[in-house]
Amino acid sequence: MTPQNELRLLPWSGPDGKPCYLSTDDRGGYMSRLADNIEAVQLGKAAELVELVSAVLDDRDTGSEDLRRMLTELTGALRDVLRVATSRSHLSVVSET
């Protein structure tokens, strides 16, 4: 098991929105690979949303309800991307030691 300061922040939340962590020495293990795959999906979704938002913003006929829905999606994607960035910055620090 890894020490407390080397826990991996997982790309999903637990009950009540609390962060989930993985403690393992096996970076190729099932949970590590699952987290890597989910992170890739989250980053891909965020990239798709950026393009979609650009198109929606160019359309002057977009209504406020559509914009609100888009902002909700973007907020979720940004939250996921920040979690991935936080997790990966911790992983790179662990890899360098």
DOZA-534032 format. One record per residue (C-alpha): x, y, z; residue number from 1; residue in one letter. Coordinates in Angstrom, 2 decimals. Layout:
px=X py=Y pz=Z n=NUM res=A
...
***
This chain:
px=0.00 py=0.00 pz=0.00 n=1 res=M
px=1.13 py=3.54 pz=-0.65 n=2 res=T
px=1.61 py=6.02 pz=2.16 n=3 res=P
px=-1.19 py=8.53 pz=2.87 n=4 res=Q
px=0.53 py=11.29 pz=0.86 n=5 res=N
px=0.65 py=9.11 pz=-2.27 n=6 res=E
px=-3.04 py=8.32 pz=-2.63 n=7 res=L
px=-4.46 py=8.72 pz=-6.14 n=8 res=R
px=-7.46 py=11.00 pz=-6.48 n=9 res=L
px=-9.97 py=9.06 pz=-8.54 n=10 res=L
px=-11.98 py=10.71 pz=-11.34 n=11 res=P
px=-15.32 py=10.17 pz=-9.60 n=12 res=W
px=-16.90 py=11.28 pz=-6.36 n=13 res=S
px=-18.12 py=9.15 pz=-3.51 n=14 res=G
px=-21.23 py=9.57 pz=-1.41 n=15 res=P
px=-22.18 py=13.18 pz=-0.80 n=16 res=D
px=-19.76 py=14.32 pz=-3.49 n=17 res=G
px=-16.72 py=13.52 pz=-1.39 n=18 res=K
px=-13.46 py=12.69 pz=-3.20 n=19 res=P
px=-12.44 py=9.04 pz=-3.65 n=20 res=C
px=-8.83 py=7.90 pz=-3.40 n=21 res=Y
px=-6.98 py=4.76 pz=-4.43 n=22 res=L
px=-4.14 py=3.34 pz=-2.40 n=23 res=S
px=-2.09 py=0.80 pz=-4.36 n=24 res=T
px=1.42 py=0.15 pz=-5.56 n=25 res=D
px=0.09 py=-1.42 pz=-8.78 n=26 res=D
px=-0.34 py=1.32 pz=-11.40 n=27 res=R
px=-1.37 py=-1.37 pz=-13.90 n=28 res=G
px=-4.07 py=-2.81 pz=-11.64 n=29 res=G
px=-7.74 py=-2.94 pz=-12.50 n=30 res=Y
px=-8.75 py=0.17 pz=-10.52 n=31 res=M
px=-5.82 py=2.20 pz=-11.85 n=32 res=S
px=-6.68 py=1.25 pz=-15.44 n=33 res=R
px=-10.37 py=1.98 pz=-14.82 n=34 res=L
px=-9.48 py=5.43 pz=-13.47 n=35 res=A
px=-7.20 py=6.07 pz=-16.48 n=36 res=D
px=-10.01 py=5.10 pz=-18.88 n=37 res=N
px=-12.60 py=7.26 pz=-17.12 n=38 res=I
px=-10.19 py=10.21 pz=-17.13 n=39 res=E
px=-9.72 py=9.78 pz=-20.90 n=40 res=A
px=-13.49 py=9.77 pz=-21.43 n=41 res=V
px=-13.91 py=12.86 pz=-19.25 n=42 res=Q
px=-11.19 py=14.76 pz=-21.12 n=43 res=L
px=-12.69 py=13.73 pz=-24.46 n=44 res=G
px=-16.13 py=14.92 pz=-23.38 n=45 res=K
px=-14.68 py=18.27 pz=-22.31 n=46 res=A
px=-12.98 py=18.70 pz=-25.69 n=47 res=A
px=-16.25 py=17.93 pz=-27.49 n=48 res=E
px=-18.11 py=20.42 pz=-25.31 n=49 res=L
px=-15.63 py=23.19 pz=-26.13 n=50 res=V
px=-16.38 py=22.75 pz=-29.83 n=51 res=E
px=-20.13 py=22.51 pz=-29.25 n=52 res=L
px=-20.16 py=25.64 pz=-27.11 n=53 res=V
px=-18.25 py=27.56 pz=-29.78 n=54 res=S
px=-20.91 py=26.63 pz=-32.33 n=55 res=A
px=-23.77 py=27.49 pz=-29.96 n=56 res=V
px=-22.26 py=30.87 pz=-29.09 n=57 res=L
px=-21.97 py=31.70 pz=-32.79 n=58 res=D
px=-25.72 py=31.07 pz=-33.19 n=59 res=D
px=-27.49 py=34.30 pz=-32.23 n=60 res=R
px=-30.83 py=32.44 pz=-32.03 n=61 res=D
px=-29.72 py=30.27 pz=-29.09 n=62 res=T
px=-32.18 py=30.68 pz=-26.23 n=63 res=G
px=-31.40 py=31.23 pz=-22.56 n=64 res=S
px=-32.58 py=27.71 pz=-21.66 n=65 res=E
px=-30.10 py=26.19 pz=-24.13 n=66 res=D
px=-27.33 py=28.40 pz=-22.77 n=67 res=L
px=-28.17 py=27.42 pz=-19.19 n=68 res=R
px=-28.06 py=23.72 pz=-20.12 n=69 res=R
px=-24.74 py=24.27 pz=-21.89 n=70 res=M
px=-23.29 py=26.04 pz=-18.85 n=71 res=L
px=-24.41 py=23.18 pz=-16.63 n=72 res=T
px=-22.64 py=20.68 pz=-18.91 n=73 res=E
px=-19.53 py=22.85 pz=-19.05 n=74 res=L
px=-19.44 py=23.21 pz=-15.27 n=75 res=T
px=-19.52 py=19.43 pz=-14.87 n=76 res=G
px=-16.83 py=18.95 pz=-17.51 n=77 res=A
px=-14.62 py=21.61 pz=-15.94 n=78 res=L
px=-15.02 py=19.95 pz=-12.54 n=79 res=R
px=-13.93 py=16.62 pz=-14.08 n=80 res=D
px=-10.95 py=18.20 pz=-15.86 n=81 res=V
px=-9.80 py=19.89 pz=-12.66 n=82 res=L
px=-10.03 py=16.59 pz=-10.80 n=83 res=R
px=-7.98 py=14.88 pz=-13.53 n=84 res=V
px=-5.39 py=17.66 pz=-13.44 n=85 res=A
px=-5.15 py=17.46 pz=-9.66 n=86 res=T
px=-4.79 py=13.68 pz=-9.77 n=87 res=S
px=-2.16 py=13.76 pz=-12.50 n=88 res=R
px=-0.12 py=16.45 pz=-10.79 n=89 res=S
px=0.00 py=14.26 pz=-7.68 n=90 res=H
px=0.94 py=11.23 pz=-9.78 n=91 res=L
px=3.80 py=13.06 pz=-11.48 n=92 res=S
px=5.19 py=14.11 pz=-8.11 n=93 res=V
px=5.05 py=10.49 pz=-6.93 n=94 res=V
px=6.71 py=9.28 pz=-10.17 n=95 res=S
px=9.58 py=11.73 pz=-9.79 n=96 res=E
px=10.46 py=10.56 pz=-6.29 n=97 res=T
***
